[in-house]
Amino acid sequence: MNTPNPNVCPTCDSRNTGATFGWEPQRVNADETILTGVGFACHDCDGQWMAHGFVMIANRKGGAPSEEAQAAFLEAMSRAGELRIEPIEDEEDER
């Protein structure tokens, strides 16, 4: 079985994707926040999906994460559980 990759669209296999929102924000400092559970979207097919167990550092100023953020990231990863990709159905698709 292939390892799930939230950066690849589960609908069309495009890599033209990006994070759109995240849950469980954990503020590290004034510029960095840890997000656990991140929503993604595809620019090519407009697909959307949730990456449960995916952890990322949101850095408002860009650049490399601080040591404090890296430590918080590792702690969040230890609690995140297995990575699972779940498509988000569009209400129009359900009609």
Backbone hydrogen bonds, N-H to C=O, Kabsch-Sander energy under -0.5 kcal/mol:
donor,donor_aa,acceptor,acceptor_aa,energy
8,V,5,N,-1.8
9,C,14,S,-2.9
13,D,9,C,-1.8
17,T,15,R,-1.8
18,G,41,A,-1.7
20,T,39,G,-3.1
21,F,39,G,-1.0
23,W,37,G,-2.6
26,Q,34,I,-2.3
27,R,25,P,-0.5
28,V,32,E,-2.6
29,N,32,E,-1.6
33,T,58,A,-2.2
34,I,26,Q,-2.4
35,L,56,M,-2.7
36,T,23,W,-2.3
37,G,35,L,-0.5
37,G,54,F,-3.2
38,V,51,A,-1.5
39,G,21,F,-2.8
40,F,49,W,-3.0
41,A,18,G,-2.0
42,C,47,G,-2.5
43,H,16,N,-2.8
44,D,16,N,-0.5
46,D,42,C,-1.3
49,W,40,F,-2.0
50,M,86,E,-2.8
51,A,38,V,-2.7
52,H,50,M,-0.8
52,H,84,R,-2.3
54,F,51,A,-1.4
56,M,35,L,-2.2
58,A,33,T,-3.4
58,A,56,M,-0.6
59,N,57,I,-0.6
60,R,31,D,-3.0
60,R,58,A,-0.6
62,G,59,N,-0.8
70,Q,66,S,-2.4
71,A,67,E,-2.2
72,A,68,E,-2.0
73,F,69,A,-2.5
74,L,70,Q,-2.2
75,E,71,A,-1.9
76,A,72,A,-2.4
77,M,73,F,-2.6
78,S,74,L,-1.7
79,R,75,E,-0.8
79,R,76,A,-0.8
80,A,76,A,-1.0
81,G,77,M,-0.5
84,R,52,H,-2.5
86,E,50,M,-2.6
88,I,48,Q,-2.8
89,E,87,P,-0.6
93,D,90,D,-0.8
94,E,90,D,-1.0
94,E,91,E,-0.5
95,R,92,E,-0.9
